Amino acid sequence: QLVESGGGLVQPGGSLRLSCAASGFTLNYYVIGWFRQAPGKEREGVSCISSSDGTTYYADSVKGRFTISRDAAKNTVYLQMNSLKPEDTAVYYCNAQSLAAGYWGQGTQVTVSS
Protein backbone atom coordinates (compact mmCIF):
# COMPACT_ATOMS: atom_id res chain seq x y z
CA GLN A 1 0.00 0.00 0.00
CA LEU A 2 1.15 3.52 -0.83
CA VAL A 3 -0.12 6.55 1.05
CA GLU A 4 0.55 10.12 -0.06
CA SER A 5 0.35 13.08 2.27
CA GLY A 6 1.45 16.68 2.49
CA GLY A 7 -0.83 18.32 -0.01
CA GLY A 8 -2.77 21.48 0.69
CA LEU A 9 -3.44 25.06 -0.28
CA VAL A 10 -0.41 27.31 -0.80
CA GLN A 11 0.16 30.73 -2.29
CA PRO A 12 2.17 31.17 -5.48
CA GLY A 13 5.85 31.08 -4.67
CA GLY A 14 5.28 28.86 -1.66
CA SER A 15 6.52 25.36 -0.87
CA LEU A 16 5.10 21.99 0.03
CA ARG A 17 6.67 18.62 0.72
CA LEU A 18 4.74 15.57 -0.36
CA SER A 19 5.38 12.18 1.23
CA CYS A 20 4.79 8.74 -0.21
CA ALA A 21 4.93 6.07 2.47
CA ALA A 22 4.85 2.36 1.72
CA SER A 23 3.60 -0.50 3.83
CA GLY A 24 3.97 -4.16 3.04
CA PHE A 25 6.94 -3.78 0.72
CA THR A 26 10.29 -2.01 0.56
CA LEU A 27 10.40 1.08 -1.61
CA ASN A 28 14.12 0.76 -2.23
CA TYR A 29 13.48 -2.10 -4.66
CA TYR A 30 11.12 -0.02 -6.81
CA VAL A 31 11.33 2.86 -9.21
CA ILE A 32 9.24 5.57 -7.60
CA GLY A 33 7.45 8.14 -9.67
CA TRP A 34 5.37 11.17 -8.87
CA PHE A 35 2.55 11.98 -11.26
CA ARG A 36 -0.10 14.67 -11.27
CA GLN A 37 -3.48 15.18 -12.83
CA ALA A 38 -5.15 18.53 -13.17
CA PRO A 39 -8.91 18.85 -13.84
CA GLY A 40 -9.69 18.06 -17.47
CA LYS A 41 -6.13 16.99 -18.22
CA GLU A 42 -4.33 13.69 -18.55
CA ARG A 43 -2.10 12.36 -15.81
CA GLU A 44 1.49 13.42 -16.40
CA GLY A 45 4.82 12.34 -15.01
CA VAL A 46 6.53 14.86 -12.75
CA SER A 47 9.58 13.13 -11.33
CA CYS A 48 11.02 9.71 -10.63
CA ILE A 49 13.92 8.12 -8.80
CA SER A 50 15.59 4.85 -9.70
CA SER A 51 15.85 1.83 -7.44
CA SER A 52 19.50 1.17 -8.15
CA ASP A 53 21.65 4.27 -7.99
CA GLY A 54 19.18 7.00 -7.08
CA THR A 55 19.19 8.59 -10.51
CA THR A 56 16.46 11.20 -10.73
CA TYR A 57 14.35 12.57 -13.53
CA TYR A 58 12.25 15.73 -13.70
CA ALA A 59 9.75 17.02 -16.19
CA ASP A 60 10.87 20.28 -17.78
CA SER A 61 7.96 22.08 -16.16
CA VAL A 62 9.28 21.38 -12.64
CA LYS A 63 13.03 21.17 -13.18
CA GLY A 64 14.89 23.39 -10.74
CA ARG A 65 11.86 23.74 -8.47
CA PHE A 66 11.03 20.17 -7.37
CA THR A 67 13.33 17.62 -5.72
CA ILE A 68 12.63 13.93 -5.26
CA SER A 69 14.38 11.96 -2.52
CA ARG A 70 14.25 8.71 -0.58
CA ASP A 71 14.46 7.93 3.12
CA ALA A 72 15.11 4.19 3.29
CA ALA A 73 14.80 4.07 7.07
CA LYS A 74 11.28 5.50 6.86
CA ASN A 75 10.40 3.58 3.68
CA THR A 76 9.24 6.90 2.27
CA VAL A 77 9.85 8.98 -0.83
CA TYR A 78 9.45 12.75 -0.78
CA LEU A 79 8.74 15.41 -3.35
CA GLN A 80 9.92 18.83 -2.22
CA MET A 81 8.10 21.46 -4.24
CA ASN A 82 9.39 25.04 -4.18
CA SER A 83 8.42 28.18 -6.08
CA LEU A 84 4.99 26.74 -6.69
CA LYS A 85 2.88 28.15 -9.51
CA PRO A 86 -0.88 28.06 -10.10
CA GLU A 87 -0.28 25.63 -12.96
CA ASP A 88 1.12 23.14 -10.43
CA THR A 89 -2.41 22.72 -9.07
CA ALA A 90 -3.37 19.05 -9.41
CA VAL A 91 -3.88 15.80 -7.57
CA TYR A 92 -0.45 14.29 -7.03
CA TYR A 93 0.02 10.52 -7.05
CA CYS A 94 2.99 8.35 -6.31
CA ASN A 95 3.69 5.10 -8.10
CA ALA A 96 6.02 2.28 -7.17
CA GLN A 97 7.04 0.06 -10.06
CA SER A 98 9.15 -3.06 -10.43
CA LEU A 99 9.23 -5.82 -13.03
CA ALA A 100 6.93 -7.89 -10.86
CA ALA A 101 4.49 -5.41 -9.40
CA GLY A 102 3.18 -1.86 -9.38
CA TYR A 103 1.32 0.22 -6.83
CA TRP A 104 -0.50 3.54 -6.86
CA GLY A 105 -1.41 5.76 -3.97
CA GLN A 106 -4.78 7.45 -3.57
CA GLY A 107 -3.47 10.92 -4.37
CA THR A 108 -3.12 14.19 -2.49
CA GLN A 109 -4.52 17.52 -3.64
CA VAL A 110 -2.16 20.45 -4.20
CA THR A 111 -3.76 23.82 -4.84
CA VAL A 112 -1.66 26.88 -5.62
CA SER A 113 -3.74 30.03 -5.38
CA SER A 114 -3.68 33.48 -3.88
N, C-alpha and C positions, 0 to 999 in steps of 0.2 A: 504494500500500500504506500502511496505517495500522498503527502499532505503539504499543500502550499500555505503560506501565511505571509503577512507583512504588507499586504495591499492597503489602500486607503485613499483618502482625498488629500492632495497636496497642491500647493500653488506652483505656477510655472517657475522654473529655476530651482525648485526644491529637490529633495532626495528621499528615496525609500530604499529599504533593503528587503528583498523577498527571500523567503526560506523555502526549501523543498526538503522535507524530512521523510526518510524511508523507514518502514517497519517490515520485518519479515525477510529482508534481503539486504545485501551489502552494496551500497551505491558505488563503491570503488571499482566494482567489476563491470560497471555499465557506463556507456556514453550518456551523459546527461545534457538534455537540451531544454532551453526555455523558449516557449512559443507565446504568441499573443494573438488575440482575435478581437478586433474592434467591431462595433455594430455594423452590419451590412457588408463586412469584408471577410475575406478568407483568412484562415489561420496562417500566420507567417512565423518563420524561424527568427529568433532574436539572437541567441547565443548558445554555444555548446562547449563542453569540456570533455576531452577524451578520457578513457579509462586507463590508458597505459602511461603516458608521460605528461598528462595534464595540459596538452595542447588545447588552446582555446580558439574559438571562432566567434566573430561578431558580424551581424548585419551592418551594412554601411550606415544605415539610419541611426544606429546606436553606438557606433565605434567612437571611442574616446570619452563616452559618457557612462557606459555600463561596464561592469566588471563581474565576471563569473568566477566563483571559487568553490573549493571543497573543504569541508572539515571532516576528515575520516573518523575522528574520535566521536563526533556527534552524528555521523551517518547522514550528513546534511550538505546540500549544495545551496549556495547563496547567489543572488543577483543584486549587486549594488547598483542602484540607478541614481545618477546625479544629473544635474542640469535638465530636469524633466521638462518636457514640452507638452502642450495640449494634444499633439498628435501621438503621444505615447499612451493616451487613454485607451484601455483595452482590458479584457480578462487575460491574465497571464497564467500559463500552464507550464508545469514541468513534465518532462518525459524521461524515462530511464529505458535505455535500449541495449540489448545484447543480442547475440546470434540466436539465443534460445528463447528470450522472453522480452516483453515490453510492457511498460506501465505508464499510465497517465494519472496525474492528480486531478482534483476537482476544479481547480482554478481559483485565482484570487483577483478581485477587481482593483485596478489602478485607475484613478481619475485625476487628471491634471487640469485644474481650473482655478481661475481667480474669483 
